[in-house]
Amino acid sequence: MRIGVDSRPLREAQTSGIPMYVRSVLRALAREDRDNEYVLYAHRDFSFDLPPRWRKHVGGSMRYGSVWTQTELPGWLVRDRIDVYWGTEHVLPILLPRRIKTVLTVCDLVYVLHPETMSRHNRMLTQLLVPPSVRRADAIVTISQSTLDDLQAHFRPRTTLLRVAHLGVSDRFAPRDPGAVGPRVERPYPGLTPYILTVGTFEPRKNLQELVRAFASIAGRIPHNLAIAGQPGWNGSPALKAIERSGCRERIRLLGYVPDDALPDLYAGADAFAFPSLYEGFGLPPLEALASGVPVVCSNLPSLREVVGEAAMLVDPRDPDDIARGLLSLVLDRSLRTTLVARGLARAARFRWEKTAADIREVFSMVAESGRAGAGSAARTG
């Protein structure tokens, strides 16, 4: 097959979100897939090491990628004789000829379930393009069963070829020698240790203001700092106000964007990891923390329960007292910590990017072989 890929996310060097997802899956496909040819498309250039038989097609007159996807990209796909096109970012070229099969990844339905946590521009663009993309798709891949359930509850996909392909966790995230990790963390972040860590974009959906309130309520009982790692997102003012009013501002460290090579040490050096998000399509940071040998407290959302199983402490994200109880237990209860760390390592070992890529590659094959749009198997988990 010749497979076209929406590679616009590769323009961003993020270690989280859709850019990280697309880059990780493509790297795994580059290692494992010797049968198919891949063409990576984007309206602006990006960095990616192309293996033999892979190429990229970059350029266009349109300033905005969403407009380029609908206007210029279809002609490229036709001229390049693409067999299957993979829409990695919730959107497909709506007017693409039916002979080119399409696979759509849906990571979450935040614009349906929590539209208040998005900027108006992103919400309107998503509302405009995602529903017709879901209808156009010959196959749909979600990153969790929870997201697939939401998709089927709020949409009526035309296709019956629906597959869950869980995200993976890199081997970079693993337990490390505390004696070596501490000094490496302290070099860029002096005075940080000991600390409780959270990782994620600084935006309302991550619910940082409740985490700050929870930490402030127990700060007098523990020596830890609260380390908040992640680049600025949309409307971080509620969390910033909560920090200023916390009464322990000097112990709440805003680390901003953490370089990719520093993130494994930052995880491994934490005494606990907190993730009280209000909504997630999957929830990769808790999984990375589990793989790093760090006990986790996270929201009791269906998607996060699907990821962490019984390897983490689940709390009500809207109850700062519940979050505080969870944090305090992880920091002070050594027996609980030991149990959760062991469970976490076993749980994280089940999620690998090679498996994600293999599941998606199977969908490519199935949709290419289908005799007509909508043919395929019933919805199932990969």
Helices and strands as residue ranges (DSSP letters): E 2-6, G 8-11, H 17-32, E 37-42, E 54-58, H 65-71, H 73-79, E 84-87, E 101-106, H 110-113, G 115-117, H 120-136, E 139-142, H 145-154, E 162-164, H 178-186, E 195-199, G 204-206, H 208-218, G 219-221, E 225-229, H 237-244, G 249-251, E 252-256, H 263-268, E 272-275, H 284-291, E 296-299, H 302-308, E 313-315, H 320-332, H 334-348, H 353-369, E 380-381
